[in-house]
Amino acid sequence: MIQDLADKVWSNPLLHPLARRLQRAWIAFEIGAPQTDAPAPDDVVRLVEAAAILACSERTPHRRMAHRVATSALELHGTTSLPLDQAVRVVLARLGNFPAFATRASVRDAQPLLPFGMLAEEIAAADRRTVALGDRKVVLTDFQHELWTRLNGRRRVAVAAPTSAGKSFVLQNFLASLFVPDGPRSVLYLVPTRALITQVARSIRAEVDAAALGAKSPIVATVPIEKALRLPPRAVYVMTQERGQIMLAAHADFAPEVIVVDEAHGVADGARGVRLQAAMTDLLKRRPDAQTLFASPAVRNLDVFGRMLDLDDVDALRSREPTVTQNFVMVDVVDVERGKLLVRLADASPEDPPVARVTVERRTVTRVERLTNATFALGRGAANIIYANGAAEAEDVALALAALRNDEPTDHAREELARLAAEAVHPDYALIACVRRGVAFHYSHMPTQLRLAVEGAVSRGEVEELVCTSTLLQGVNLPAKNIFLFRPEKGSTRPMHGVDFWNLAGRAGRMMREFQGNIFLIDYERWKAKPLQQPDEAEIIPAVENGICRPSDLLSVIERPRRPGADRPDPEAVFVRLLGDLRDGTLTETLTRAKASQNLTDSAISTLEHALREASAAVNLPMSVLQRSPDISPHKQQRLDVTPVSSSIWK
């Protein structure tokens, strides 16, 4: 019944043009431009009434509009003439987005003002989503509660949800709950990069300490434990897949009972993806009943994780609803000499007017100028992320932004960060001048201590503008109100698209700080790739399977041991993994899974298996040696012709 009503509201021809007018007015308000086309108060009332109905719908577009309309109305019109705080609370409750109440004090405190029927509706819905975290009770979103329920049911789960969906909050609290009772317990949390290790470890440490309630807190280990030492009985290991493999090699009793794979779509990432799958395979051989969680931002084929590891009990859990609404905004540079910017909605219809026309009165030609001037003109006063294609560009953009903010006063916190940058790198390091003006840059090759200090300053609001590289795509939790992009690339000259773009876009808007976030796409028509026209969920192929389905590349490193040429880490890593499968008797299963998923011919599989058997006969090094350098061809390792050294050298 309510779905029929929501469908009827959605089909009203007046709804969508009016909602776009409200959205344009909200964005104009955000960037400090005149609101030339804002809906009249009576129209706002009608839109909010529609939002209250659409929030009950099962359809994701309906629910997204309900969130955007209600929160835009509140932030544009406040609560002086209309009880919009109460309306927003009703909409959020019907969306199951209870944590968002805390985003604005007026919404948080509006419950006593609700009519009795709506109050009863909210209380009943909140009660169904309330869980105990240590000694406190927390109301979760619908998605968070479903994830919490499955984790506590000791289910294996593959989850795909936007960056702002709050899955890390649930996961870390679940891990903390495991250590409330005394007794041995071992958890492995795999992260894709070293840059993420300390951040995740700190978050988990805070949660387990808060939840201990008298029980002994576990060790939180981030580096492999030496072979000569005993493993602690209660531990959370936060490590990359490479460090996880070192732990497996050093300790025969390393067998975590809970395994978390963060950014699990990394299994498709070439040689590193091969290592991730290899680590998971070896872990599950040691403990076949280990509870596993595969977490990714936007993966369509969630069944891939169970299939690649031969697990038939992995639940797929997907959420398309972020806790924060994202707006995609086009910024076209229409006059490069004066810096005239045309701002419009990405999904605007041809008859829609632009959001605003802004002139920065500065030359806006180069990449650095486009990113700098758009950010300064449209993001002033908000927390902004500016995506740069490499460390050098990140420094250039940050310095240019700092120069524009020369009237920004410094303070004690910024001076302390500047002092740390001088001590950690050099007294003339570019970051020093930047942070004094509230600007910072962030990339993987910065000293760890300094990079963590920058992340902390951004989280505390001491730095407003953060210029970053693709490190941010690897799970580093640094959301912001706005994200600015111009022809973004990942790696060397590869245009960003697919899962990486949507992962980055999902960081616009901070849960319980903002209702909405904005992604500003600068001169989108000049981009090499058009990610808005691509699916927001990707279908991934594990790197091992991808290598098998390219038999000519793989055979070239298996069959030609003395062929000169540069290293080819992706096929060579697949070679090492398949050779290991051959020697431990699981090659047939691996090839059968790849054949079924990639439609390979029997002839191709037979040729590959024959080549691997011949290679195994030619290579007499044990797998324990080969797997220490999994990106180097076994033939090349064999040609070193040295006696394997004592394992102590590999600690």
MIVO-313147 format. One line per 3 residues: number of its first residue (from 1); for each residue x, y, z of C-alpha. Coordinates in nm, 4 decimals. Each point is the difference from the previous one (the first is absolute). Layout:
N
NUM) X:Y:Z; ...
This chain:
651
1) 0.0000:0.0000:0.0000; 0.2684:0.2523:0.1007; 0.2115:-0.1056:-0.3008
4) -0.2903:0.0788:-0.2337; -0.0298:0.3432:0.1591; 0.3759:0.0601:-0.0345
7) -0.0117:-0.1040:-0.3667; -0.2883:0.2404:-0.0580; 0.1910:0.2859:0.1627
10) 0.3096:-0.0835:-0.2050; -0.1959:0.0067:-0.3259; -0.1401:0.3489:0.0664
13) 0.1412:0.2183:-0.2829; 0.0430:0.2969:0.2346; 0.2226:-0.1850:0.2495
16) 0.3308:-0.0319:-0.1846; 0.0337:0.3540:-0.1415; -0.0878:0.1394:0.3439
19) 0.2500:-0.2312:0.1736; 0.2753:0.1090:-0.2422; -0.0795:0.3650:0.0757
22) 0.0423:-0.0731:0.3699; 0.3268:-0.1831:-0.0670; 0.1345:0.2892:-0.2102
25) -0.0977:0.2459:0.2735; 0.1763:-0.2094:0.2642; 0.3224:-0.0244:-0.2018
28) -0.0102:0.3743:-0.0741; -0.0369:0.0577:0.3744; 0.2960:-0.2298:0.0651
31) 0.2334:0.1817:-0.2396; -0.1169:0.3479:0.1038; -0.1781:0.0825:-0.3276
34) -0.3416:0.1683:-0.0388; -0.3015:-0.2321:0.0129; -0.1730:0.1248:-0.3125
37) -0.2449:-0.2863:-0.0467; -0.0822:-0.1228:0.3519; -0.3444:-0.1583:0.0544
40) -0.2627:0.2043:0.1833; -0.0790:-0.0983:0.3631; -0.3256:-0.1712:-0.1030
43) 0.1908:-0.2115:-0.2516; 0.2546:-0.0907:0.2661; -0.2821:-0.1250:0.2226
46) -0.1313:-0.2184:-0.2831; 0.3475:-0.1381:-0.0669; 0.0539:-0.0903:0.3660
49) -0.3407:-0.1700:0.0127; 0.1011:-0.2013:-0.3078; 0.3326:-0.0861:0.1658
52) -0.1812:-0.1429:0.3039; -0.1859:-0.2381:-0.2324; 0.2979:-0.0870:-0.2219
55) 0.2043:-0.0867:0.3104; -0.2338:-0.3002:0.0497; 0.0715:-0.1332:-0.3500
58) 0.2080:-0.3077:-0.0743; 0.1516:0.1647:-0.3075; 0.3467:0.1533:0.0410
61) -0.0587:0.3073:-0.2255; -0.3123:0.0846:0.2020; 0.1885:-0.0201:0.3280
64) 0.2942:0.2040:-0.1277; -0.2321:0.2788:-0.1085; -0.1780:-0.0085:0.3364
67) 0.3302:0.0520:0.1805; 0.1209:0.2762:-0.2323; -0.3304:0.1920:-0.0016
70) -0.0555:-0.0070:0.3765; 0.3540:0.0946:0.0976; 0.0297:0.2695:-0.2691
73) -0.3228:0.1577:0.1203; 0.1226:0.0072:0.3601; 0.3360:0.1542:-0.0819
76) -0.1502:0.2611:-0.2337; -0.2978:0.1069:0.2095; 0.0929:-0.0952:0.3579
79) -0.2754:-0.0454:0.2576; -0.1274:0.3537:0.0546; -0.3138:-0.0232:-0.2156
82) -0.0445:-0.3759:-0.0456; 0.0721:-0.2997:0.2282; 0.2497:-0.1382:-0.2511
85) 0.2163:-0.1526:0.2732; -0.2920:-0.2247:0.0921; -0.0640:-0.0816:-0.3665
88) 0.3649:-0.0942:-0.0552; -0.0063:-0.2226:0.3069; -0.3092:-0.1825:-0.1326
91) 0.1619:-0.0489:-0.3417; 0.3287:-0.1248:0.1481; -0.1832:-0.2412:0.2310
94) -0.1979:-0.1422:-0.2916; 0.3243:-0.0387:-0.1941; 0.1462:-0.1875:0.2985
97) 0.2786:0.2592:0.0198; -0.0116:0.0569:0.3764; 0.3686:0.1000:0.0436
100) -0.0678:0.3037:-0.2220; -0.2163:0.1542:0.2744; 0.3261:0.1208:0.1554
103) 0.0951:0.2010:-0.3101; -0.1985:0.3041:0.1172; -0.0874:0.0862:0.3604
106) -0.3527:0.1082:-0.0947; -0.0723:-0.3410:-0.1559; 0.1642:-0.1844:0.2897
109) -0.2224:0.1846:0.2501; -0.3237:-0.0074:-0.2011; -0.1412:-0.3286:0.1297
112) -0.2144:0.1498:0.2821; -0.1667:0.2291:-0.2553; -0.1189:-0.2790:-0.2304
115) -0.3710:-0.0847:-0.0254; -0.0817:-0.3107:0.2029; -0.0522:-0.2276:-0.3014
118) 0.3359:0.0887:-0.1560; 0.1705:-0.0248:0.3376; -0.1352:-0.3522:0.0486
121) 0.1065:-0.0922:-0.3554; 0.3554:0.1208:0.0644; 0.0338:-0.1734:0.3373
124) -0.1178:-0.3314:-0.1418; 0.2361:0.0235:-0.2981; 0.2971:0.1053:0.2158
127) -0.0607:-0.2825:0.2450; 0.0348:-0.2563:-0.2804; 0.3398:0.1437:-0.0952
130) 0.1516:0.0498:0.3455; 0.3033:-0.2048:0.1004; 0.2204:-0.0100:0.3082
133) 0.3593:0.1069:-0.0547; 0.1795:-0.0669:0.3245; -0.1872:0.1860:0.2705
136) -0.1862:0.2323:-0.2388; -0.2897:-0.0375:-0.2409; 0.0213:0.1304:-0.3550
139) -0.2667:0.0325:-0.2695; 0.1376:-0.1103:-0.3366; -0.1084:0.0581:-0.3581
142) -0.1916:-0.2781:-0.1751; 0.3158:-0.1104:-0.1810; 0.2176:0.0192:0.3107
145) -0.2494:-0.2048:0.2008; -0.0170:-0.2695:-0.2673; 0.3809:-0.0188:-0.0114
148) 0.0185:-0.0110:0.3807; -0.2567:-0.2819:0.0123; 0.1864:-0.2146:-0.2504
151) 0.3372:0.0570:0.1613; -0.1345:-0.0906:0.3427; -0.1573:-0.3081:-0.1551
154) 0.3571:-0.1029:-0.0919; -0.0852:0.0119:-0.3684; 0.2492:0.0489:-0.2776
157) -0.0940:0.3197:-0.1816; 0.0956:0.1789:-0.3214; -0.1187:0.3587:0.0271
160) -0.0115:0.2825:-0.2529; -0.1034:0.3414:0.1273; 0.0889:0.3656:-0.0633
163) 0.2922:0.1468:0.1882; -0.2355:0.1996:0.2234; -0.2287:-0.2936:0.0876
166) 0.1670:-0.0556:0.3384; 0.1212:-0.3561:-0.0479; 0.3340:0.0687:0.1736
169) -0.1828:0.1176:0.3130; -0.1970:-0.3257:0.0189; 0.2960:-0.2185:-0.0828
172) 0.2352:0.1513:0.2548; -0.2620:-0.0169:0.2732; -0.0691:-0.3630:-0.0879
175) 0.3701:-0.0820:0.0290; 0.0101:0.1788:0.3352; -0.2951:-0.2060:0.1242
178) 0.1925:-0.3208:-0.0699; 0.2461:0.0896:0.2750; -0.2530:0.0798:0.2719
181) 0.0183:-0.3551:0.1385; 0.3377:-0.1217:0.1239; 0.1750:-0.2764:-0.1869
184) 0.2144:-0.0434:-0.3108; -0.1101:0.1795:-0.3133; 0.1767:0.0841:-0.3275
187) -0.1161:0.2414:-0.2709; 0.1743:0.0981:-0.3244; -0.0986:0.3284:-0.1665
190) 0.1523:0.0214:-0.3489; 0.0398:0.3488:-0.1472; 0.1223:0.0821:-0.3516
193) 0.2865:0.2378:0.0828; 0.2415:0.0857:0.2794; -0.1476:0.3518:0.0025
196) -0.3205:-0.1429:0.1468; 0.1508:-0.2256:0.2671; 0.0495:0.2573:0.2757
199) -0.3379:0.1663:-0.0530; -0.1909:-0.3289:0.0249; 0.2115:-0.1220:0.2904
202) -0.0677:0.3185:0.1981; -0.3748:-0.0259:-0.0605; -0.0116:-0.3646:0.1039
205) 0.2155:0.0652:0.3061; -0.2403:0.2736:0.1140; -0.3033:-0.2268:-0.0458
208) 0.1450:-0.3097:0.1705; 0.1238:0.2034:0.2950; -0.3434:0.1577:0.0408
211) -0.1762:-0.3374:-0.0232; 0.2349:-0.2023:0.2232; -0.2101:0.0555:0.3157
214) 0.2542:-0.1662:0.2243; 0.1238:-0.2608:-0.2462; 0.3608:0.0163:-0.1089
217) 0.0343:0.2122:-0.3131; 0.1578:-0.1777:-0.2973; 0.3273:0.0856:-0.1646
220) -0.0469:0.2010:-0.3209; 0.2937:-0.1072:-0.2189; 0.0962:0.1781:-0.3230
223) 0.3333:-0.1659:-0.0830; 0.0771:-0.3724:-0.0282; 0.1018:-0.1702:0.3231
226) 0.3412:-0.1636:-0.0115; 0.0102:-0.3743:-0.0442; 0.1803:-0.0547:0.3290
229) -0.2795:0.1690:0.1973; -0.3281:-0.1533:0.1060; -0.3228:0.1422:-0.1359
232) -0.2088:0.1929:0.2551; -0.3195:-0.1812:0.1051; -0.2181:0.3077:-0.0628
235) 0.0896:0.2094:-0.3036; -0.1277:0.2046:-0.2899; 0.2462:0.0017:-0.2900
238) -0.0373:0.3008:-0.2336; 0.2196:-0.0745:-0.2996; 0.0358:0.0089:-0.3759
241) -0.0225:-0.3310:-0.1848; 0.3794:-0.0045:-0.0252; 0.0405:0.0227:0.3770
244) -0.2714:-0.2610:0.0416; 0.1970:-0.2386:-0.2192; 0.3124:0.0612:0.2094
247) -0.2003:-0.0936:0.3100; -0.1170:-0.3203:-0.1692; 0.3565:-0.0931:-0.0930
250) 0.1397:0.0760:0.3460; -0.2686:-0.1578:0.2206; -0.1585:-0.3372:-0.0683
253) -0.2616:0.0766:0.2681; -0.1083:0.3322:-0.1535; -0.3645:-0.0732:-0.0806
256) -0.2335:0.2938:0.0735; -0.3606:-0.0898:0.0690; -0.1296:0.3254:-0.1526
259) 0.1413:0.1456:-0.3238; -0.0962:0.3391:-0.1401; 0.0983:0.0994:-0.3536
262) -0.0379:0.3756:-0.0402; -0.0189:0.1367:-0.3567; -0.0471:-0.3610:-0.1107
265) -0.0356:0.0968:-0.3660; 0.3803:0.0160:0.0149; 0.0000:-0.3698:-0.0981
268) -0.0269:0.1299:-0.3574; 0.3076:0.2218:0.0314; 0.2750:-0.1845:-0.1868
271) 0.2840:-0.1502:0.2010; -0.1310:0.1431:0.3284; -0.3367:-0.1586:-0.0704
274) 0.1712:-0.3360:-0.0494; 0.1707:0.0424:0.3371; -0.3269:0.0900:0.1706
277) -0.1757:-0.3084:-0.1340; 0.3029:-0.2140:0.0888; -0.0015:0.1288:0.3573
280) -0.3729:-0.0708:0.0366; 0.0388:-0.3471:-0.1480; 0.2823:-0.0877:0.2391
283) -0.1856:0.1439:0.3003; -0.3099:-0.2058:-0.0738; 0.2073:-0.3140:-0.0438
286) 0.1186:0.0488:0.3565; -0.3441:0.0821:0.1366; -0.2791:-0.1025:-0.2396
289) -0.2727:0.1210:0.2381; 0.1403:0.3548:0.0399; -0.2657:0.2689:-0.0170
292) 0.0816:0.2296:-0.2910; -0.1194:0.3429:-0.1092; 0.0733:0.1438:-0.3434
295) -0.0692:0.3751:-0.0075; -0.0048:0.2130:-0.3165; -0.1590:0.3298:-0.1047
298) -0.1717:-0.1039:-0.3230; 0.0250:-0.3590:-0.1269; -0.2819:-0.1490:-0.2062
301) 0.1023:-0.3680:0.0069; 0.0423:-0.0551:0.3737; -0.0132:-0.3751:-0.0549
304) 0.3528:0.0225:-0.1456; 0.1632:-0.0114:0.3444; -0.1618:-0.3265:0.1002
307) 0.0591:-0.1534:-0.3421; 0.3705:0.0809:-0.0186; 0.0575:-0.1605:0.3426
310) -0.2436:-0.2882:-0.0504; -0.2322:0.1200:0.2782; -0.3709:-0.0656:-0.0413
313) -0.1255:0.1814:0.3113; 0.0870:0.3665:-0.0654; -0.3000:0.2317:0.0425
316) -0.0220:0.2899:-0.2451; -0.1066:0.3288:0.1596; -0.0354:0.3093:-0.2142
319) -0.1033:0.3560:0.0799; -0.0537:0.2747:-0.2573; -0.0934:0.2587:0.2608
322) 0.2735:0.2177:0.1473; -0.0749:0.1731:0.3271; 0.0898:0.3236:-0.1797
325) -0.1407:0.1142:-0.3357; 0.2505:0.0837:-0.2745; -0.0536:0.2726:-0.2627
328) 0.1953:-0.0084:-0.3254; 0.0684:0.3531:-0.1215; 0.1571:0.1019:-0.3315
331) 0.2427:0.2933:0.0004; 0.0767:0.1242:-0.3518; 0.2757:0.2566:-0.0554
334) -0.1601:0.2225:-0.2655; 0.2589:0.2819:0.0054; 0.3558:-0.1080:0.0829
337) 0.1439:0.3511:0.0218; -0.2428:0.1351:0.2609; -0.0850:-0.3362:0.1546
340) -0.3738:-0.0017:-0.0734; -0.1614:-0.3173:0.1326; -0.3393:-0.1398:-0.0994
343) -0.1429:-0.2188:0.2789; -0.2788:-0.2445:-0.0847; -0.1495:-0.3271:0.1181
346) 0.1446:-0.3102:-0.1644; -0.3469:-0.1447:-0.0618; -0.1650:0.3260:-0.1027
349) -0.2570:-0.0123:-0.2775; 0.0572:0.2235:-0.3077; -0.2546:0.2561:0.1184
352) 0.1508:0.0341:0.3489; 0.1919:0.3219:0.0706; 0.3525:-0.0221:0.1455
355) 0.0569:0.0077:0.3735; 0.2229:0.3057:-0.0238; 0.2545:0.1947:-0.2015
358) 0.3134:0.0852:0.1961; 0.2985:0.2105:-0.1053; 0.3275:-0.0406:0.1922
361) 0.1857:0.2742:-0.1937; 0.3102:-0.2174:-0.0347; 0.1476:-0.1906:-0.2916
364) -0.1381:-0.3556:0.0029; 0.1867:-0.1958:-0.2670; 0.2221:-0.2710:0.1480
367) -0.1015:-0.3023:0.2057; 0.1322:0.1624:0.3157; -0.1864:0.3239:-0.0731
370) -0.3269:-0.1794:-0.0694; 0.0128:-0.2054:0.3199; 0.1205:0.2923:0.2115
373) -0.2423:0.2668:-0.1245; -0.3066:-0.2259:0.0027; 0.0732:-0.1121:0.3544
376) 0.0664:0.3495:0.1274; -0.3108:0.1443:-0.1656; -0.2498:-0.2780:0.0750
379) 0.1248:-0.1723:0.3151; 0.1074:0.2822:0.2293; -0.0930:-0.0627:0.3623
382) -0.0583:-0.3740:-0.0459; 0.2174:-0.3097:0.0314; 0.1278:-0.0779:-0.3509
385) 0.1887:-0.2841:-0.1659; 0.1798:0.0849:-0.3239; 0.1158:-0.2988:-0.2026
388) 0.3421:0.0335:-0.1635; 0.1650:-0.2265:-0.2555; 0.3198:-0.0665:0.1915
391) 0.2036:0.1332:0.2892; 0.1622:0.2870:-0.1911; -0.3362:0.1343:-0.1150
394) -0.1390:-0.0379:0.3530; 0.2749:0.2268:0.1325; -0.0516:0.2532:-0.2801
397) -0.3757:0.0228:0.0581; 0.0443:0.0268:0.3769; 0.2544:0.2815:-0.0350
400) -0.2285:0.1854:-0.2418; -0.2953:-0.0326:0.2369; 0.2109:0.1159:0.2940
403) 0.1031:0.3085:-0.1996; -0.3663:0.0865:-0.0618; -0.0729:-0.0429:0.3717
406) 0.2743:0.2412:0.1092; -0.2442:0.1808:0.2269; -0.0748:-0.3224:0.1898
409) 0.1432:0.0233:0.3524; 0.2155:-0.2772:0.1372; -0.0503:-0.1458:0.3464
412) 0.1757:-0.2246:0.2509; -0.1180:-0.3285:-0.1546; 0.1126:0.1024:-0.3474
415) 0.3344:0.1224:0.1302; 0.0553:-0.3335:0.1736; -0.0697:-0.1846:-0.3259
418) 0.2385:0.2338:-0.1838; 0.2686:-0.0664:0.2612; -0.0456:-0.3773:-0.0402
421) 0.0301:0.0317:-0.3801; 0.3265:0.1927:0.0405; 0.1408:-0.2631:0.2362
424) -0.1226:-0.3031:-0.1955; 0.1049:0.1175:-0.3481; 0.1774:0.3357:-0.0410
427) -0.0323:0.3620:0.1193; -0.0932:0.1004:-0.3580; -0.2538:-0.2805:-0.0561
430) -0.3021:0.1353:-0.1928; -0.2476:-0.1296:0.2592; 0.1222:0.2519:0.2594
433) -0.1253:0.3089:-0.1839; -0.3210:-0.1827:-0.0962; -0.1177:-0.1141:0.3425
436) 0.0425:0.3482:0.1449; -0.2792:0.1032:-0.2385; -0.2234:-0.2998:0.0685
439) 0.1117:-0.2019:-0.3048; 0.1768:-0.3384:-0.0112; 0.0960:-0.2683:-0.2479
442) -0.0014:-0.3761:0.0507; 0.1748:-0.2758:-0.1946; 0.1463:-0.3409:0.0725
445) 0.3712:0.0899:0.0082; -0.0269:0.2522:0.2809; 0.1555:-0.1075:0.3313
448) -0.2577:-0.2071:0.1858; 0.0007:0.2197:0.3103; -0.0607:0.3122:-0.2071
451) -0.2680:-0.1601:-0.2157; -0.1887:-0.1104:0.3122; 0.0322:0.3497:0.1465
454) -0.1525:0.1458:-0.3176; -0.2883:-0.2498:0.0196; -0.0609:0.0968:0.3625
457) 0.0037:0.3723:-0.0802; -0.2525:-0.0520:-0.2805; -0.2278:-0.2086:0.2245
460) 0.0074:0.2675:0.2724; -0.0722:0.2817:-0.2462; 0.3397:0.1677:0.0482
463) 0.0610:-0.0366:-0.3738; -0.2815:0.0880:-0.2422; 0.1575:-0.0754:-0.3385
466) 0.1585:-0.3415:-0.0598; 0.1679:-0.0703:-0.3334; 0.0468:-0.3732:-0.0394
469) 0.0965:-0.2704:-0.2474; -0.1300:-0.3522:-0.0613; 0.1064:-0.0978:0.3544
472) -0.3468:0.1169:0.0999; -0.1539:-0.2748:-0.2149; 0.1570:-0.2702:0.2158
475) -0.2336:0.0426:0.2947; 0.1578:0.2920:0.1890; -0.2989:0.1445:0.1851
478) 0.0117:0.3723:-0.0815; -0.3423:0.1160:-0.1189; -0.0773:0.3686:-0.0626
481) -0.2931:0.2233:-0.0898; 0.1193:0.0553:-0.3594; 0.2210:-0.1849:-0.2476
484) 0.1568:0.1752:-0.3021; 0.1139:-0.2000:-0.3029; 0.1464:0.0842:-0.3388
487) 0.0863:-0.2860:-0.2370; 0.0996:-0.2298:0.2891; 0.2410:-0.2833:-0.0614
490) 0.1055:-0.3051:0.1957; 0.3591:-0.0960:-0.0535; 0.1901:0.1277:-0.3005
493) -0.2310:0.1593:-0.2604; -0.2854:-0.2478:0.0614; -0.3330:0.1856:0.0260
496) -0.1984:-0.0750:0.3119; -0.3315:-0.1721:-0.0483; -0.2204:-0.2730:0.1384
499) 0.0360:-0.1094:0.3604; 0.2822:0.2486:0.0732; -0.2045:0.3024:-0.1052
502) -0.3077:-0.1041:0.1966; 0.2152:-0.0883:0.2997; 0.1488:0.3503:-0.0017
505) -0.3369:0.1678:-0.0611; -0.1413:-0.1841:0.3014; 0.2304:0.2036:0.2255
508) -0.1928:0.3215:-0.0695; -0.1957:0.0723:0.3172; 0.0891:-0.1145:0.3508
511) -0.2402:-0.2173:0.1942; -0.1565:0.1912:0.2927; 0.1741:0.3233:-0.1124
514) -0.1857:0.0763:-0.3238; -0.3200:-0.1135:-0.1641; 0.1428:0.0430:-0.3496
517) 0.3338:0.0062:-0.1771; 0.1004:0.1375:-0.3397; 0.2226:-0.1343:-0.2747
520) 0.1141:0.2822:-0.2305; 0.1014:-0.1279:-0.3447; 0.2125:0.2610:-0.1756
523) -0.0285:0.0156:-0.3819; -0.1507:-0.3468:-0.0073; -0.0292:-0.0004:-0.3795
526) 0.3817:0.0039:-0.0204; 0.0431:-0.3128:0.2125; 0.1532:-0.3043:-0.1687
529) -0.2562:-0.2265:0.1663; -0.3602:0.0826:0.0914; -0.0568:-0.1810:0.3326
532) -0.3492:0.1448:0.0518; -0.1109:-0.2004:-0.3022; 0.1549:-0.3173:0.1409
535) -0.1657:-0.2362:0.2502; 0.0465:0.0956:0.3648; 0.0636:-0.3662:0.0756
538) 0.2828:-0.1949:-0.1602; 0.0213:-0.3660:-0.0888; 0.3411:-0.1170:0.1118
541) 0.2083:-0.2910:-0.1237; 0.2604:-0.1350:0.2434; 0.3519:0.0551:-0.1314
544) 0.0703:-0.3758:0.0017; -0.3003:-0.0670:-0.2244; 0.0840:0.3018:-0.2146
547) 0.3501:-0.1402:-0.0500; -0.1345:-0.3440:-0.0910; -0.2411:0.1454:-0.2551
550) 0.2982:0.1667:-0.1743; 0.1813:-0.3272:-0.0774; 0.2444:0.1474:-0.2513
553) 0.1406:0.2464:0.2562; 0.0145:-0.2668:0.2677; 0.1579:-0.2631:-0.2244
556) 0.2659:0.2505:-0.1058; 0.1396:0.0030:0.3550; -0.0597:-0.3711:0.0669
559) 0.1406:-0.1540:-0.3201; 0.2911:0.2322:-0.0802; 0.2301:-0.0059:0.3009
562) 0.2999:0.1604:-0.1730; -0.1768:0.2627:-0.2035; 0.1569:0.3406:0.0763
565) -0.2147:0.2954:0.0931; -0.1333:0.2073:0.2811; -0.1814:-0.1502:0.2953
568) -0.3750:-0.0411:-0.0442; -0.1251:-0.0194:0.3574; -0.3680:-0.0702:-0.0755
571) 0.0326:-0.3213:-0.2073; 0.3063:-0.1063:0.1997; -0.1968:0.0289:0.3261
574) -0.2756:-0.2152:-0.1549; 0.2692:-0.2484:-0.1081; 0.1315:-0.0301:0.3562
577) -0.3505:-0.0498:0.1373; -0.0971:-0.2673:-0.2556; 0.3287:-0.1819:0.0538
580) -0.0820:-0.0126:0.3705; -0.3479:-0.1327:-0.0772; 0.1526:-0.2692:-0.2210
583) 0.2380:-0.1125:0.2705; -0.2620:-0.0149:0.2739; -0.2547:-0.1781:-0.2205
586) -0.2590:0.2783:-0.0443; 0.0827:0.1126:-0.3548; -0.2920:-0.1866:-0.1550
589) -0.2476:0.1795:0.2272; 0.1572:0.3404:-0.0757; -0.0083:-0.0532:-0.3770
592) -0.3532:-0.1416:0.0127; -0.1288:0.3106:0.1799; 0.1742:0.2274:-0.2511
595) -0.1299:-0.2037:-0.2930; -0.3576:0.0244:0.1244; 0.0121:0.3736:0.0645
598) 0.1995:0.1062:-0.3063; -0.1269:-0.2508:-0.2618; 0.3440:-0.1394:-0.0745
601) 0.0368:-0.2946:-0.2361; 0.1128:-0.3457:0.1079; 0.2964:0.0368:-0.2360
604) 0.1189:0.3222:0.1670; -0.0287:-0.1553:0.3451; 0.1855:-0.3147:-0.1117
607) 0.2825:0.2040:-0.1580; 0.0374:0.2088:0.3159; 0.0041:-0.3022:0.2293
610) 0.2595:-0.1761:-0.2166; 0.2240:0.3085:0.0004; -0.0227:0.0281:0.3799
613) 0.0994:-0.3660:0.0450; 0.3051:0.0465:-0.2213; 0.0934:0.3185:0.1853
616) -0.0335:-0.1774:0.3347; 0.2417:-0.2664:-0.1175; 0.2505:0.2654:-0.1056
619) -0.0223:0.2009:0.3227; 0.1222:-0.1856:0.3084; -0.0270:0.2852:0.2491
622) -0.2566:-0.0632:0.2732; -0.3187:0.2085:0.0004; 0.1000:0.1488:0.3344
625) 0.2861:0.1731:-0.1827; -0.1925:0.0920:-0.3153; -0.2832:0.1580:0.1944
628) 0.2356:0.2378:0.1783; 0.0349:0.1840:-0.3341; -0.3398:-0.0716:-0.1570
631) 0.0367:0.2646:-0.2745; 0.3167:-0.1576:-0.1441; -0.0211:-0.2894:-0.2431
634) 0.0995:-0.3392:0.1495; 0.2327:-0.0467:-0.2998; 0.1857:0.3201:0.0857
637) 0.0268:-0.1009:0.3640; 0.1297:-0.3416:-0.1077; 0.2716:0.1598:-0.2145
640) 0.1459:0.1682:0.3065; 0.1390:-0.3480:0.0694; 0.0624:0.0538:0.3683
643) -0.0607:-0.2267:0.2923; -0.3078:0.1119:0.1976; 0.1137:0.1900:0.3068
646) -0.1163:-0.0492:0.3544; -0.3543:0.1203:0.0581; 0.1291:0.2330:0.2719
649) 0.1112:0.2458:-0.2681; -0.3600:0.0530:-0.1040; -0.1301:0.1174:0.3368
